[in-house]
């Protein structure tokens, strides 16, 4: 018998034995002499049926599903509910059936039944709590032996309490909670799980110095999410930690249990944009659990994170398609370590190679395909326009067709906000790829087959390869200057984790929406409030402990070809569709028929062979009317800043 089934059987036997023991104990406590003998004489006739009935009640209230090691208030609540049902059953049997008809008197009586309720709750709940305490004490003792690094924890009480619990359980290895700093004056003078609140976040330098003088210096700093919120003024307390030379970690995931608590090194981008969208983890788990998933461009910034999130939410098999050997090696190694339960395979393949992609997808037979492979740097694509068309258009066509031919139920094209009223080759090629996916999607919507092909647009991602944040970090490390293309340049920013979770959320919505959602073909992620690149540069300099203009200069380098000052979320003529999902908006499809798109593809192929950029631009102008107006949309006529928050909140 498997170990798990053996444990569950032991729990069932324990509860049934305790049920019989509870009845016997209440008789022994309540009666004596001939009355006790009389009650015990009838007990064998009654007890087997009651114990069997109790087993069904315990199963109904899920007493056998929860692990004793993690027994909690909800588990005790289920015990109380189950025992209450048994008590009411005894009351009904004793006062309605047995007493007046058979026994001639009350077999239990009110006092005995009330006593049973107390004894049964104790016998079922007590061993569970005792076992949990035993496990907790043992793990805490082990964690204390291994905890060699006194740690200062920053944040509010609820989050700090969960972090301390994780340290006690040994989840955060080698870390020992030694003190707490809080952003709230109400917490001063208190302690959490025996760890004292030493002061406010602004006192961090003084508190750390005092600890060193006492010979109890801190070795680590752990910041909870509340310590990184704008109201906690992280720039100020972080600047004070520079002199301490202490490693600072942040809580990457703060779940309901200590096992969900993860730490990661604190990076500057963690303080630039805070996640504002609550991710429905149960929804993503239901969507991905047990599925076969292909991710193209799986070694890139977005693609690799999507691979990790798919594995985290229970994908059974994952095929990573990547053209870069080092990137493929890195993500497959990371997946083998972080997601051992997911069967991961990596293949070297270029999405532009149709003869390679088609049989690859057919052999794997995916349920879900996420197409993240793309060329995305605006200046390069403006110069090497043909490469952008080969990868972003023809590569996307190949992957879309392969997904359809292999029987995938959901295809997701990772697009960009630059595809909206495009002014660059990047935006135009991505918009064309969207239109092709929409034309294929229309075929399946008409057939009501349940297959969906959608695109997801979002803007800049903090920390991704080629984004402005790593560039600024490198420039700060060199002592400056920081280069900003224009003082008026404005962008939306998201964290990589938030962007990828919302991409998967949009993908989970595509097959199962309502009437409007069924015709939604483009999902747009809500990217929060826009940020001036100049403000971003100044804040990053201050977070690094310097002063802009004094310690590190900022120079304006000029707008590059294909760039615009402001990003937008929807085209002016793009009809909206409701999703009902936090953080995800949608647009109904606008596209040409597939036959017409095939004609444009043939002309683009001829333009590539002839190296004729004018011919390629003519096709894109015809296919994407907004692209033909790109000269009017260049940065010499930017949108007013006042219009941006309204655009960000459009339904």
C-alpha positions in Angstrom: 0.0 0.0 0.0 1.4 3.5 -0.9 2.6 5.5 2.1 0.0 8.2 1.5 -2.9 5.7 1.6 -1.4 4.1 4.7 -1.4 7.4 6.5 -5.0 8.1 5.5 -6.1 4.6 6.6 -4.4 5.3 10.0 -6.4 8.5 10.3 -9.7 6.8 9.6 -9.0 4.0 12.1 -7.9 6.6 14.7 -11.2 8.6 14.3 -13.4 5.6 14.4 -11.6 4.2 17.5 -11.9 7.6 19.2 -15.7 7.7 18.4 -16.2 4.4 20.2 -14.0 5.4 23.0 -15.9 8.7 23.5 -19.2 6.8 24.0 -17.6 4.4 26.5 -15.9 7.3 28.4 -19.1 9.4 28.8 -20.9 6.3 30.2 -18.0 5.7 32.7 -18.0 9.3 33.7 -21.8 9.8 33.9 -23.0 6.5 35.4 -21.8 4.0 38.1 -23.0 0.8 39.6 -26.0 -1.0 38.1 -26.7 2.0 35.8 -23.2 1.7 34.2 -23.6 -2.1 33.8 -27.0 -1.6 32.2 -25.7 1.0 29.7 -22.6 -1.1 28.8 -24.8 -4.2 28.3 -26.7 -2.5 25.4 -23.6 -0.8 24.0 -22.6 -3.6 21.5 -26.0 -3.4 19.9 -25.7 0.3 19.2 -22.0 1.2 18.9 -21.1 -0.5 15.5 -23.9 1.3 13.7 -23.0 4.6 15.2 -19.3 4.3 14.5 -20.0 3.4 10.8 -22.4 6.4 10.6 -19.7 8.6 12.2 -17.2 7.5 9.6 -19.6 8.8 6.9 -20.1 12.1 8.7 -16.3 12.6 9.1 -15.8 11.9 5.4 -18.5 14.5 4.5 -16.7 17.1 6.5 -13.3 16.3 5.0 -11.6 15.1 8.2 -9.5 12.6 6.2 -8.2 15.1 3.6 -6.1 17.5 5.8 -2.7 16.6 7.0 -2.3 16.6 10.8 1.1 18.4 10.5 -0.8 21.4 9.3 -3.9 21.2 11.5 -5.5 24.6 11.8 -8.6 26.4 12.8 -10.5 25.4 9.6 -9.7 21.7 10.5 -10.9 22.2 14.0 -14.0 23.9 12.7 -14.8 20.8 10.6 -14.3 18.6 13.6 -16.8 20.7 15.6 -19.3 20.6 12.8 -19.0 16.8 12.4 -19.3 16.2 16.2 -22.3 18.6 16.4 -24.1 16.5 13.7 -23.3 13.3 15.6 -24.6 14.9 18.8 -27.8 16.0 17.2 -28.2 12.5 15.8 -27.9 11.0 19.3 -30.4 13.5 20.6 -32.9 12.6 17.9 -32.4 8.9 18.3 -32.6 9.0 22.1 -35.6 11.3 22.4 -37.6 10.4 19.3 -36.9 6.7 18.5 -35.4 4.7 21.3 -36.9 6.1 24.5 -40.6 6.0 23.8 -40.7 2.9 21.6 -38.0 0.4 22.7 -36.0 1.1 25.8 -38.8 2.7 27.8 -36.5 5.4 29.0 -33.7 7.6 27.9 -30.6 5.6 27.0 -28.3 8.7 27.0 -30.1 11.6 28.4 -29.3 15.3 27.9 -26.3 15.5 30.3 -24.6 12.5 28.7 -25.1 13.8 25.2 -23.7 17.2 26.1 -20.7 15.4 27.8 -20.3 13.4 24.6 -20.0 16.6 22.5 -17.1 17.8 24.7 -15.3 14.5 24.9 -15.6 13.7 21.2 -14.2 17.1 20.2 -11.3 16.6 22.5 -10.5 13.1 21.3 -10.6 14.1 17.6 -8.9 17.6 17.9 -6.4 16.9 20.7 -4.2 14.4 18.9 -4.2 16.5 15.8 -3.0 19.6 17.7 -0.5 17.5 19.7 0.9 16.0 16.5 1.2 19.5 14.9 3.0 20.8 17.9 5.4 17.9 18.0 6.3 18.4 14.3 6.5 22.2 14.8 8.8 21.8 17.8 11.0 19.4 16.0 11.3 21.5 12.9 11.9 24.7 15.0 14.6 23.0 16.9 16.2 21.9 13.7 15.8 25.3 12.2 17.3 26.9 15.3 20.4 24.6 15.1 20.9 25.6 11.4 19.9 29.3 11.8 23.3 31.0 11.9 22.3 34.4 10.4 20.5 36.9 12.7 18.0 38.6 10.4 16.2 42.0 10.6 12.7 41.8 9.2 11.0 44.9 7.7 7.3 45.3 7.3 3.9 45.2 8.8 2.8 42.7 11.4 0.7 40.2 9.3 3.5 39.8 6.7 6.2 39.7 9.3 4.4 37.0 11.2 4.3 34.7 8.1 8.0 35.3 7.5 8.9 34.4 11.1 6.8 31.2 10.8 8.6 30.3 7.6 11.9 30.8 9.3 10.8 28.7 12.3 9.7 25.9 9.9 13.0 25.9 8.2 11.6 27.1 4.8 14.0 30.1 4.8 17.1 28.2 5.7 19.8 29.5 7.9 17.9 32.7 8.8 17.0 33.4 12.4 14.5 36.3 13.2 16.3 38.7 15.5 14.4 41.9 15.2 11.6 43.8 13.4 11.3 47.3 11.9 7.8 48.5 11.0 6.4 51.4 8.9 3.6 51.9 11.6 4.1 53.6 14.9 1.2 51.5 16.4 3.5 48.4 16.3 6.3 50.0 18.4 6.9 48.3 21.8 5.3 45.0 20.7 6.6 41.6 19.7 5.5 39.1 17.1 6.0 35.4 17.9 8.6 36.5 20.5 10.6 38.7 18.2 10.7 42.4 19.3 9.7 45.4 17.2 12.8 47.5 17.6 11.7 50.6 15.8 10.6 52.3 12.6 12.0 51.7 9.1 13.7 55.1 9.3 15.7 53.9 12.4 17.4 51.1 10.5 20.9 52.6 10.6 20.7 53.3 14.3 19.2 49.9 15.2 21.8 48.0 13.2 24.6 50.0 14.8 23.3 49.4 18.3 23.1 45.6 17.6 26.8 45.6 16.5 27.8 47.4 19.7 26.0 44.7 21.7 27.9 42.0 19.8 24.6 40.9 18.2 24.9 42.4 14.8 22.5 41.5 12.0 23.7 39.4 9.1 20.7 39.7 6.8 17.8 42.1 6.0 14.5 40.7 4.7 11.9 43.2 3.4 8.2 42.1 3.1 6.0 43.7 0.4 4.6 46.3 2.8 8.2 47.7 3.4 8.5 48.3 -0.4 5.2 50.3 -0.8 5.5 54.0 -1.7 4.0 55.0 1.7 6.9 53.2 3.5 9.3 55.4 1.6 11.7 52.6 0.6 14.1 55.1 -1.0 14.9 56.6 2.4 15.4 53.4 4.4 17.3 51.8 1.5 19.7 54.7 1.3 20.4 54.3 5.0 21.4 50.6 4.5 24.2 51.4 2.1 26.6 51.9 4.9 25.6 48.7 6.6 26.8 46.5 3.8 24.2 43.9 4.6 22.6 41.6 2.0 18.9 42.6 1.5 16.3 40.1 0.3 12.7 40.6 -0.6 9.7 38.3 -0.2 9.0 37.1 -3.7 5.9 35.1 -2.8 3.8 35.4 0.3 1.2 32.7 0.2 -1.2 31.4 2.8 1.2 28.8 4.1 4.9 28.9 5.1 5.8 26.6 2.2 4.6 29.4 -0.2 7.1 31.9 1.2 10.0 32.6 -1.1 12.9 35.1 -1.0 15.0 36.7 -3.7 17.7 39.4 -3.8 16.3 42.9 -3.7 16.7 44.6 -7.1 16.1 48.3 -7.9 13.2 47.4 -10.3 11.4 45.9 -7.3 11.0 49.4 -6.0 10.0 51.1 -9.2 6.6 49.5 -9.9 4.4 47.6 -7.4 2.0 45.0 -8.6 -1.6 46.2 -8.3 -3.4 43.1 -9.7 -4.4 40.1 -7.7 -3.8 36.9 -9.6 -6.4 34.2 -9.5 -4.1 31.3 -8.8 -6.9 28.7 -8.7 -8.0 29.8 -12.2 -4.5 29.4 -13.6 -4.1 26.1 -11.8 -7.3 24.8 -13.3 -6.3 26.0 -16.8 -2.8 24.6 -16.8 -2.8 21.5 -14.6 -2.1 18.4 -16.5 -1.7 20.2 -19.9 0.9 19.9 -22.6 2.3 23.3 -23.4 4.7 24.6 -26.0 6.4 28.0 -25.5 8.4 29.5 -28.4 11.2 31.9 -27.6 11.2 30.1 -24.2 14.7 31.3 -23.4 13.9 35.0 -23.6 12.9 37.3 -20.8 9.2 36.8 -21.2 9.3 33.3 -22.6 11.5 31.9 -19.8 9.2 33.4 -17.1 6.1 32.0 -18.9 7.8 28.5 -18.9 8.4 28.8 -15.1 4.8 29.9 -14.4 3.3 27.2 -16.6 5.3 24.6 -14.6 4.4 26.3 -11.3 0.7 26.0 -12.1 0.9 22.3 -12.9 1.6 21.8 -16.6 2.3 18.1 -17.2 4.7 18.5 -20.1 6.5 21.5 -21.4 8.3 21.9 -24.7 10.7 24.9 -24.9 11.4 26.0 -28.4 14.4 28.3 -28.7 16.9 29.3 -31.4 19.7 30.3 -28.9 21.6 27.4 -27.5 22.8 29.2 -24.3 19.3 30.5 -23.6 17.8 27.1 -24.1 20.3 25.5 -21.8 19.8 28.1 -19.1 16.0 27.8 -19.0 15.9 24.0 -19.2 18.4 23.7 -16.3 16.3 26.2 -14.3 13.1 24.2 -14.9 14.7 20.9 -14.0 15.6 22.4 -10.6 12.5 24.4 -9.9 9.8 22.2 -11.5 10.9 18.5 -11.2 7.2 17.4 -11.5 6.9 18.8 -15.0 8.3 16.8 -17.9 10.5 19.4 -19.7 12.0 19.1 -23.1 14.0 21.7 -25.0 14.6 21.9 -28.7 16.8 24.1 -30.9 14.5 25.5 -33.6 13.9 28.7 -35.5 10.3 29.7 -35.9 11.2 30.9 -39.4 11.9 27.3 -40.4 8.5 26.0 -41.4 9.7 22.5 -42.3 11.2 22.2 -38.7 8.3 23.7 -36.8 5.4 21.8 -38.3 6.5 18.2 -37.6 7.8 19.3 -34.2 4.4 20.6 -33.1 2.6 17.6 -34.6 4.7 15.1 -32.7 4.2 16.9 -29.4 0.5 17.5 -29.8 0.2 20.4 -27.4 -3.0 21.6 -25.6 -1.6 25.2 -25.3 0.8 27.1 -27.5 2.3 30.4 -26.3 4.3 32.2 -29.1 6.8 34.5 -27.5 9.6 34.2 -30.1 10.1 37.6 -31.8 12.5 40.3 -32.7 11.5 43.3 -30.6 14.1 46.1 -30.6 12.8 49.1 -32.5 16.0 50.6 -33.8 17.3 47.3 -35.1 14.1 46.5 -36.9 14.0 49.9 -38.5 17.5 49.2 -39.9 17.1 45.5 -40.7 13.4 45.6 -41.7 13.5 42.3 -43.6 14.6 40.3 -40.5 11.6 41.7 -38.6 9.2 40.5 -41.4 10.8 37.1 -41.5 10.6 36.5 -37.8 7.6 38.5 -36.6 5.3 37.8 -39.6 6.4 34.6 -41.3 7.6 33.0 -38.1 4.3 33.8 -36.4 2.4 32.4 -39.4 4.4 29.2 -39.1 3.8 28.8 -35.4 0.1 29.6 -35.8 -0.4 27.1 -38.6 1.6 24.5 -36.6 -0.5 25.0 -33.5 -3.7 24.5 -35.5 -2.4 21.5 -37.4 -1.2 19.8 -34.1 -4.7 20.2 -32.5 -3.9 22.8 -29.9 -7.0 24.2 -28.2 -5.5 27.6 -27.2 -2.9 29.6 -29.1 -1.5 32.8 -27.6 0.5 35.3 -29.6 2.6 37.6 -27.4 2.2 41.0 -29.0 3.1 44.5 -28.0 1.3 47.8 -27.3 3.4 49.1 -30.2 1.1 47.2 -32.5 -1.6 49.8 -31.8 -1.6 52.4 -34.6 2.0 51.4 -35.3 4.7 53.8 -36.2 7.6 51.3 -36.3 8.4 48.1 -38.2 8.1 46.3 -34.9 4.6 47.5 -34.4 3.5 46.8 -38.0 4.9 43.3 -38.1 3.3 42.5 -34.7 -0.1 43.9 -35.9 0.1 41.8 -39.0 0.8 38.7 -36.9 -2.3 39.6 -34.8 -4.4 39.9 -37.9 -3.3 36.5 -39.2 -4.1 34.8 -35.9 -7.5 36.5 -35.8 -8.3 35.3 -39.4 -7.5 31.7 -38.3 -9.5 32.2 -35.1 -12.5 33.3 -37.0 -12.6 29.9 -38.8 -12.9 28.0 -35.5 -15.4 30.5 -33.9 -17.7 30.0 -36.9 -17.4 26.2 -36.4 -17.9 26.5 -32.6 -15.1 24.1 -32.1 -13.7 25.5 -28.9 -10.3 26.3 -30.4 -9.1 29.8 -29.8 -6.3 31.9 -31.2 -5.7 35.2 -29.5 -3.1 37.9 -29.0 -2.0 39.5 -25.8 -0.6 43.0 -25.8 1.4 44.7 -23.1 4.1 47.3 -22.8 7.6 47.5 -21.2 8.6 44.9 -18.7 11.0 45.8 -15.9 14.2 43.8 -16.1 13.7 42.2 -19.5 16.6 42.0 -21.9 16.9 45.3 -23.8 14.6 47.3 -21.5 15.6 50.6 -20.1 16.0 49.5 -16.5 19.0 47.2 -17.0 20.5 49.8 -19.2 20.2 52.5 -16.5 21.6 50.1 -13.9 24.7 49.5 -16.0 25.1 53.2 -16.6 24.8 53.9 -12.8 27.4 51.2 -12.1 29.8 52.9 -14.5 29.2 56.3 -12.7 26.9 57.7 -15.5 25.8 59.5 -17.4 22.3 58.1 -17.9 20.9 58.6 -21.5 17.3 59.5 -21.9 15.9 59.8 -25.5 13.5 62.7 -24.6 12.4 64.5 -21.4 8.8 63.9 -22.5 9.2 60.1 -23.2 6.5 58.2 -21.3 6.0 54.4 -20.9 3.9 51.9 -19.1 5.9 49.4 -17.0 5.1 46.0 -15.5 7.1 43.4 -13.6 7.9 40.2 -15.6 6.0 38.0 -13.1 2.9 40.1 -13.2 3.0 40.4 -17.0 3.3 36.6 -17.5 0.6 35.7 -14.9 -1.7 38.1 -16.7 -0.8 36.6 -20.1 -1.8 33.2 -18.7 -5.0 34.7 -17.2 -6.0 36.1 -20.6 -5.3 32.7 -22.2 -7.5 31.0 -19.6 -10.3 33.3 -20.4 -10.2 32.9 -24.2 -11.9 29.5 -24.5 -14.5 30.1 -21.8 -15.9 33.7 -22.0 -19.4 34.9 -22.6 -20.9 36.0 -25.9 -18.7 39.2 -26.1 -15.6 37.4 -24.9 -16.0 34.7 -27.5 -15.4 37.3 -30.2 -12.5 39.0 -28.3 -9.3 38.3 -30.2 -6.9 40.7 -28.6 -6.3 41.0 -24.9 -4.6 44.0 -23.4 -3.0 44.0 -20.0 -3.7 46.9 -17.7 -0.3 48.3 -17.1 -1.1 50.8 -14.3 -0.1 54.4 -14.4 2.4 55.6 -17.1 5.9 56.9 -16.0 8.1 59.5 -17.5 11.5 57.9 -18.5 13.2 61.0 -17.0 11.4 60.4 -13.6 12.4 56.8 -13.8 16.1 57.7 -14.4 16.1 60.2 -11.5 14.5 57.7 -9.1 16.9 54.9 -10.0 19.8 57.2 -9.3 18.4 58.1 -5.9 17.7 54.4 -5.1 21.3 53.7 -5.8 22.3 56.2 -3.2 23.2 59.1 -5.5 21.8 62.5 -6.4 20.8 63.1 -10.0 22.6 66.1 -11.6 25.2 66.1 -8.8 26.7 62.6 -8.5 25.4 61.2 -11.8 24.4 63.3 -14.9 21.4 62.6 -17.2 21.8 63.5 -20.8 19.1 63.7 -23.6 20.2 61.6 -26.6 17.2 62.3 -28.9 14.3 60.1 -30.1 15.3 57.1 -32.2 13.7 56.1 -35.5 10.4 54.3 -35.0 9.8 55.6 -31.4 6.9 57.6 -30.2 6.6 59.6 -27.0 3.5 58.0 -25.6 2.1 54.5 -25.7 -1.6 53.8 -26.1 -3.7 50.7 -25.2 -6.3 50.5 -27.9 -6.6 51.8 -31.5 -9.2 54.6 -31.9 -11.6 52.4 -33.9 -11.0 49.1 -32.0 -14.3 47.9 -30.4 -14.0 46.8 -26.7 -15.1 43.6 -25.1 -15.6 42.8 -21.4 -13.6 40.1 -19.7 -14.6 40.3 -16.1 -10.9 39.7 -15.2 -8.9 42.0 -13.0 -6.0 43.4 -15.0 -7.1 42.2 -18.4 -9.1 44.1 -21.1 -10.1 42.9 -24.5 -10.8 44.1 -28.1 -13.1 42.5 -30.7 -11.3 41.5 -33.9 -10.6 43.8 -36.8 -8.9 41.8 -39.6 -9.1 41.0 -43.3 -10.2 37.7 -44.7 -7.7 34.9 -44.8 -7.5 34.9 -48.7 -6.6 38.5 -48.7 -4.0 38.0 -46.0 -2.5 35.2 -48.0 -2.2 37.6 -51.0 -0.3 40.1 -48.8 2.0 37.3 -47.5 2.8 36.4 -51.1 3.7 40.0 -51.9 5.8 40.3 -48.8 7.7 37.2 -49.7 8.4 38.7 -53.1 9.6 41.9 -51.5 11.9 40.0 -49.3 13.4 38.1 -52.2 13.9 41.4 -54.1 15.2 43.2 -51.0 12.6 45.9 -51.8 11.6 47.8 -48.7 9.3 50.1 -50.6 7.3 47.1 -51.8 7.1 45.7 -48.3 6.0 49.0 -46.9 3.3 49.2 -49.5 1.9 45.9 -48.4 2.0 46.9 -44.7 0.4 50.2 -45.6 -2.5 48.4 -47.4 -2.9 45.8 -44.6 -2.6 48.2 -41.7 -4.2 51.6 -42.6 -2.9 53.2 -39.3 0.6 52.4 -40.4 0.3 54.5 -43.5 -0.4 57.5 -41.2 2.7 56.9 -39.2 4.4 60.1 -40.3 1.5 62.0 -38.6 2.1 60.1 -35.4 5.8 60.7 -34.9 7.0 62.3 -31.7 6.8 65.9 -32.9 3.1 65.8 -32.0 2.8 63.9 -28.7 -0.4 63.2 -26.8 -1.0 65.5 -23.8 -0.1 63.9 -20.5 -3.6 64.5 -19.1 -5.0 62.0 -21.6 -2.8 59.1 -20.3 -4.6 58.1 -17.1 -7.9 58.1 -19.0 -6.4 55.8 -21.6 -5.1 53.4 -19.0 -8.6 53.0 -17.5 -10.6 52.4 -20.6 -12.8 49.3 -20.3 
